[in-house]
């Protein structure tokens, strides 16, 4: 029980003199690990040959069946972030990061057993359910902690952590391929052992993060930082209780802002390889297309840090305006680049679009903090991540189905994506309008000052609401 | 290893901060370099 108390929020409160620069590495320890989710596809082909080894047999799993692993994980990411957000906020980051580490490693170990016994439902349960919950809890806990440590630069702070989520795939992808090559034999694919080793590595890494993470003491502020004397119009100094935040129009406007920004980005991210080859037949080879995807991943990661850091200077609302205006221009430019055979312009457009996709993720926690205060920002962020789950369905569906529709109606493959690009630009117009409607949260939703912890309940705020 | 806020000071040494950043920085840089090598295929 003494060990469990080590996880308590009270045991993570930093003493005077603790450097806040220890916290971003703690956050990165978690996000670099759970970012592996973006690289799950490297296991797809090997897992279709677990029995046949050199080629798939009828008894082997199909790609369509394996695709559900990622979908289940994404579903549980959104669900767990929403359901456990308040628990994460009130229990503290160490408990949440420890739990995420156990679930993440446990998910890998259970999946390894699933591979060994060739039982797909165990992988659905392991990576999908346990791993998905680890994704949700692990994603939000360091983000809200960083916001509290960096009140002067919340965008940059969350950008650092969420950049790690984008970077996790860079590590996981080559590591997985290397491990499988080490464990594979003429009669064995090596997926099971790779899962076990990766689960163990991720567990150790995440435990380091859970150990070094701290929360600032009440009333702490960075040396030399003076909070603005009066709240600015778009940066609140008041906190809003998580379930009250869900009742505000601001939450749902930002939900749509994120959903539309992610829908536009995710649609091209998943299809970039095929799209580039079909728009530039004979010019962009499959190897070059893989290079483009790699380049886009780097912009995705870099955009998370750069755009969120920029938002500290120009404001969150203006940053999203940049995403939408630039995005509309770039999406409209893509068909022109395809038509004129300008590969450099095409690659430039996609890289900037993807940087804004990443920037959308990393800027939104600071946007929520500006609107709803820091107290329940993690829990509110958890609910907002359902927009990500929704966008994960909208984006690929729009791109794939429109392409199919165009091709079956006689549109050449090279031009099949043009309408999709215009529709994406249209979605960004809607996003622009939603962002324009975001105003400061009405005072009736603000929590009463000096109300404490979990006692900050709806009843308390209801009084404020009726006052 | 507990860190309850008892009012004592806890000065973090620069070495500790550097170690924490190196711990996460090395794998990240390795991953980025691998991706960059793959991305170069676009320009060949």
Interface residues (C-beta under 8 A of the other chain):
Chain A: X5 X6 X10 X11 X12 X13 X14 X15 X16 X17 X18 X19 X21 X22 X25 X26 X28 X29 X32 X164 X167 X169 X170 X171 X172 X173 X174 X208 X211 X212 X214 X217 X284 X287 X288 X290 X291 X292 X294 X295 X297 X298 X301 X347
Chain B: X1 X2 X3 X4 X5 X6 X7 X8 X9 X10 X11 X12 X16 X17 X20 X21 X23 X24 X27 X28 X30 X31 X32 X34 X35 X36 X38 X39 X40 X41 X42 X43 X44
